[in-house]
C-alpha cells in the first residue's frame, strides 16, 4: 500500500512540476528497505537505482501525454540531455556504485537539495521571454550538472533544470517542465539500464533482483 501511494504521489509530482517524482521516492524508499529487511546501511546505490526506475516511468508517461508540444522543444531538450546522460553514467559507475559512497553522504545530499528547492521557491521569478532560445553553451554545462545531481541523489535532476530555465534563461513554465522531463527521462532511463546490468551482491534473497533493481519494489 505504501509503495502504491508513493507511486501515485511521484506521478503527480512528475506531471505537475516536471521533477520526475524522485523527490518523494528517495524519502520513502529507505524506510521501505527497512520494512523488507534489506541492508539499508550500505544500500544507497539501491535506493537511488530504484528511485530512478520509478522516475523513468513517471517522466516517460508525462512526456507521452504532451508529445505534440515536445516537438517544438526537442532540439533544446537534447542540448541539456546529451551531457546529462554521459555525466550521469560516469557518476553512477565511479561514485554511486563504489564502496566510498556512504548512506550518510546520500542523506546529506538529499537534505541539501531539499533546502535548495525551498530557497528557489522563495525567489521571485522574472517574466518569461519566449524569444530566448537555449544555446549549446552554457546550457550543456548545466545539463551535465543536472546529470551529476541525478546520479548522486536519485532525484532526476529536475531540481536543477526547472529553476535554471525559469530564473536564469527566463523560459515559460510549460516549456521548462517539458524540457526537464525529457532530460530526466533520457538520463534516468540510461542509468536504469546500466543499473540493471551491473554486477552486485544479492540483497533480496526472497525475490528476483536485476542488478541494483528490485522489481517487487519498482
C-alpha positions as CSV (number, residue, x, y, z in Angstrom):
1,X,0.0,0.0,0.0
2,X,2.8,2.4,0.9
3,X,4.6,1.7,-2.4
4,X,1.4,2.3,-4.4
5,X,0.8,5.6,-2.7
6,X,4.4,6.6,-3.3
7,X,3.9,5.8,-7.0
8,X,0.8,8.0,-7.2
9,X,2.4,10.9,-5.4
10,X,5.6,10.6,-7.6
11,X,3.5,10.5,-10.7
12,X,1.6,13.6,-9.6
13,X,4.8,15.5,-9.0
14,X,6.2,14.4,-12.4
15,X,3.1,15.6,-14.2
16,X,2.5,18.9,-12.4
17,X,6.1,20.1,-11.8
18,X,8.3,18.3,-14.2
19,X,10.5,17.0,-11.4
20,X,10.1,13.3,-12.2
21,X,8.9,12.2,-8.7
22,X,12.3,11.4,-7.3
23,X,11.9,14.0,-4.6
24,X,9.3,11.8,-3.0
25,X,10.7,8.4,-3.9
26,X,14.1,8.9,-2.1
27,X,12.3,9.9,1.1
28,X,10.1,6.8,1.2
29,X,12.4,4.1,-0.2
30,X,14.9,3.9,2.7
31,X,12.0,3.1,5.1
32,X,10.6,0.6,2.6
33,X,14.0,-1.1,2.5
34,X,14.0,-1.4,6.3
35,X,10.5,-2.9,6.2
36,X,11.7,-5.6,3.8
37,X,14.7,-6.3,6.0
38,X,17.2,-5.1,3.4
39,X,20.7,-3.9,4.4
40,X,19.9,-0.2,4.3
41,X,23.2,0.9,5.8
42,X,25.1,0.2,2.6
43,X,22.3,0.4,0.1
44,X,22.3,4.0,-1.1
45,X,23.0,2.7,-4.6
46,X,19.9,0.5,-4.4
47,X,17.7,3.4,-3.2
48,X,19.0,5.7,-6.0
49,X,18.6,3.0,-8.6
50,X,15.1,2.0,-7.8
51,X,14.1,5.7,-7.5
52,X,15.5,6.3,-11.0
53,X,13.5,3.4,-12.3
54,X,10.3,5.0,-11.0
55,X,11.3,8.4,-12.3
56,X,11.9,6.8,-15.8
57,X,8.3,5.5,-15.9
58,X,6.7,8.7,-14.5
59,X,8.6,11.1,-16.7
60,X,8.1,8.9,-19.8
61,X,4.3,8.8,-19.3
62,X,4.3,12.6,-18.8
63,X,6.2,13.1,-22.0
64,X,3.9,10.9,-23.9
65,X,0.8,12.9,-22.9
66,X,2.5,16.1,-24.3
67,X,4.3,14.6,-27.2
68,X,2.9,17.1,-29.7
69,X,4.2,20.1,-27.7
70,X,7.5,18.4,-27.1
71,X,8.4,18.5,-30.8
72,X,8.8,22.3,-30.6
73,X,11.5,22.0,-27.9
74,X,13.2,18.7,-28.9
75,X,16.5,20.3,-30.1
76,X,16.8,22.5,-27.0
77,X,16.0,19.5,-24.8
78,X,18.8,17.4,-26.3
79,X,21.3,20.2,-25.6
80,X,20.7,19.5,-21.9
81,X,20.0,15.8,-22.2
82,X,23.1,14.6,-24.0
83,X,25.7,15.8,-21.5
84,X,23.4,14.8,-18.6
85,X,23.4,11.2,-19.9
86,X,27.2,10.9,-20.1
87,X,27.9,12.6,-16.8
88,X,25.2,10.6,-15.0
89,X,26.7,7.3,-16.3
90,X,30.2,8.3,-15.2
91,X,28.9,9.3,-11.7
92,X,26.9,6.1,-11.3
93,X,29.8,3.8,-12.2
94,X,32.6,5.6,-10.4
95,X,30.9,7.2,-7.4
96,X,27.5,5.8,-6.5
97,X,28.4,2.1,-7.1
98,X,31.7,2.5,-5.3
99,X,32.2,1.4,-1.7
100,X,33.2,5.0,-0.8
101,X,29.7,6.4,-1.4
102,X,28.0,6.1,2.0
103,X,24.4,6.4,3.0
104,X,25.3,9.4,5.2
105,X,26.6,11.2,2.2
106,X,23.4,10.3,0.4
107,X,21.3,11.7,3.2
108,X,23.3,14.9,3.3
109,X,22.8,15.4,-0.4
110,X,19.1,14.9,-0.1
111,X,18.8,17.4,2.7
112,X,20.9,19.9,0.8
113,X,18.8,19.6,-2.4
114,X,15.5,19.9,-0.5
115,X,16.8,23.1,1.1
116,X,17.8,24.3,-2.4
117,X,14.3,23.7,-3.6
118,X,12.7,25.7,-0.7
119,X,15.2,28.5,-1.4
120,X,14.3,28.6,-5.1
121,X,10.6,28.7,-4.3
122,X,11.1,32.0,-2.4
123,X,12.9,33.7,-5.3
124,X,10.8,35.9,-7.4
125,X,10.9,34.6,-11.0
126,X,11.5,37.0,-13.8
127,X,8.9,37.5,-16.5
128,X,9.3,34.7,-19.2
129,X,10.6,35.8,-22.6
130,X,9.6,33.4,-25.4
131,X,12.2,35.0,-27.8
132,X,15.1,33.5,-25.7
133,X,16.3,30.1,-27.0
134,X,18.7,27.7,-25.4
135,X,22.2,27.6,-26.9
136,X,24.9,24.9,-26.8
137,X,27.0,26.8,-24.2
138,X,26.5,27.3,-21.3
139,X,23.3,25.2,-21.5
140,X,25.2,22.0,-22.0
141,X,27.2,22.7,-18.8
142,X,24.0,22.9,-16.8
143,X,22.8,19.7,-18.4
144,X,25.9,17.9,-17.2
145,X,25.3,19.3,-13.7
146,X,21.8,18.0,-13.7
147,X,23.0,14.5,-14.7
148,X,25.6,14.6,-11.9
149,X,22.9,15.6,-9.3
150,X,20.5,12.9,-10.7
151,X,23.1,10.1,-10.4
152,X,24.2,11.0,-6.9
153,X,20.8,11.7,-5.4
154,X,18.2,9.7,-7.3
155,X,16.1,12.9,-7.7
156,X,16.2,13.0,-11.5
157,X,17.9,16.4,-12.0
158,X,14.7,18.4,-12.3
159,X,15.6,20.5,-9.2
160,X,18.5,21.9,-11.2
161,X,16.8,22.3,-14.6
162,X,13.5,23.8,-13.6
163,X,14.9,26.8,-11.6
164,X,17.7,27.2,-14.2
165,X,15.3,27.5,-17.1
166,X,12.8,29.8,-15.4
167,X,15.2,32.1,-13.4
168,X,18.3,32.3,-15.5
169,X,17.0,31.6,-19.0
170,X,13.6,33.1,-18.4
171,X,11.7,30.3,-20.1
172,X,7.9,29.8,-19.7
173,X,6.7,27.3,-17.1
174,X,5.3,24.7,-19.6
175,X,8.4,24.8,-21.8
176,X,10.7,24.4,-18.7
177,X,8.6,21.5,-17.5
178,X,8.7,19.6,-20.8
179,X,12.4,20.1,-21.3
180,X,13.0,19.0,-17.8
181,X,11.0,15.8,-18.3
182,X,13.0,15.0,-21.5
183,X,16.3,15.3,-19.7
184,X,15.1,13.4,-16.7
185,X,13.7,10.6,-18.8
186,X,16.7,10.1,-21.0
187,X,19.3,10.3,-18.2
188,X,17.2,8.1,-15.8
189,X,16.5,5.5,-18.5
190,X,20.2,5.2,-19.3
191,X,21.1,4.9,-15.6
192,X,18.3,2.3,-15.1
193,X,19.6,0.1,-17.9
194,X,23.1,0.4,-16.6
195,X,22.0,-0.4,-13.0
196,X,20.1,-3.5,-14.3
197,X,23.1,-5.0,-16.0
198,X,25.6,-4.1,-13.2
199,X,27.1,-6.9,-11.1
200,X,26.3,-6.6,-7.4
201,X,25.5,-8.6,-4.3
202,X,22.1,-10.1,-3.9
203,X,20.3,-8.4,-1.0
204,X,16.8,-9.5,-1.8
205,X,17.1,-13.3,-1.3
206,X,13.3,-13.8,-1.3
207,X,12.7,-12.1,-4.7
208,X,14.0,-11.5,-8.2
209,X,16.8,-8.9,-8.5
210,X,18.2,-7.3,-11.7
211,X,21.5,-5.8,-10.7
212,X,20.6,-2.9,-8.4
213,X,16.9,-3.0,-9.4
214,X,14.3,-4.7,-7.2
215,X,11.2,-5.5,-9.3
216,X,9.0,-6.1,-6.3
217,X,9.6,-2.5,-5.2
218,X,9.6,-0.7,-8.5
